[in-house]
Amino acid sequence: MDPLANLLNSFSLHAGVFYTGNICGIHDFERDTQRGHLHLIRSGDVQVRGVGRRRFAVTEPTLMFLPRPDQHRLVADEVAGADVVCATVQFGGTGINPITASLPALVRVPLTQMPGVDALLELMFDEAFHEHPGRQGVLDRLCEVLMVRLLRHCLAQGLAQGGTLAGLADARLGPVLAALHEAPAHEWDLPGMASLAGMSRARFAVRFRNVTGQTPADYLASWRVLTAQRLMARGVAIKQVAEEVGYGSASALSRAFVRKLGLAPGAWVSQLA
């Protein structure tokens, strides 16, 4: 069972490279509520402003990911400039998803700290700075691969701040969350989850809340509602959705929707139009 693959299957990853080349001076980026922003600094010095009301300098090849970007800017030398690749990153078609919600406002990783990506970056830069046929499609797909590698790095280095990614990175909780994600309709209870984690119920409940920020029951309910949203967005009938996510009836699903989102499933679907 690959928990990250299961998560990405649930919240499909789409990247769109929108700028490649040398930047000089000030470049502003607007707040984006639907997509994360990825900035890959290939060479040159860059001042970053507006991320968490901070200013900092990037002086080596670096990958930066802003899961929930506010207005920010990159400032490069007017003469020498900096070579960059900029892209948007979206999970599951909306700005709300457990992947970006688990990450800090800025993930900043020098490329030297991501071993094994040299060949990927070489190919990506070759596409970015040359006009090959099909360049945009190749760049977008390579950017998606790079994003998966970054998520691996976040899991391995414990960079997640609570939520789903922090739970998946935990040796005891990871198998439990992976199982919940794969089979939300299963009749999960605290003893069963604790047994899967190899822990007592009391220790499991405390550890789950400390790591993810939610109780096991709240996390399961949130995941079921998220899964229901994805199914309904594809046009699946509410009654069938209720069965697939573990609720005995459409009315039970409706009550869960109201508790989590403040509105009924039908009203939520109407907002998609």
C-alpha angles and dihedrals in degrees: 000000000000106000095192092050090050090051092049090048088056095045104031116215120234124177129186121192108213103171136030127167144052119330124200126187123350125353118182127203122196127228111275121199096180105045142034121235124231122197118188112193108203099176141342134053118289131187113213117205135180099029105129089337089295136127122207140158127241108206102165135045103292142170116220125187123187107192094188104022121201120191108302141157142215117215121196133178112282092230110028096031123179134267110236143167116209126191144164119237124201132181120203098347097285139071092245115081138127093244100063091032088064095055131082120252089265130028107193119180127170107226090237087068093059105070118194097033097095095099092045092050093046090054092044094051091046089056093041097053100038133059101239119164111266090017097148095053093047092048092051093050093046089050090054090052090049090051091054089051089051091052089051088052091050091052094046094046097042093240095146116107102216125299129078100332093049089051093049090050092054113096094221101035098040096078090047095052091044090054092047091051093049097046111023091159092062114111095253120186134171096260092051094048092045091050091052089052092048092238140114115264094249095049092044093051092050094046093047093054094043093051103037101025092235138084115251090251093050092047092050092048091049092049092049091052092047090051090048090052092054092049095047091048086060091053100258112156116256093238091055091044091054090055094047095052099043106265118127096221144009089255091056090051090048091054091050090050092052092048093050104032106019094239140072123262093253092053090048092051090049089058090060093064 
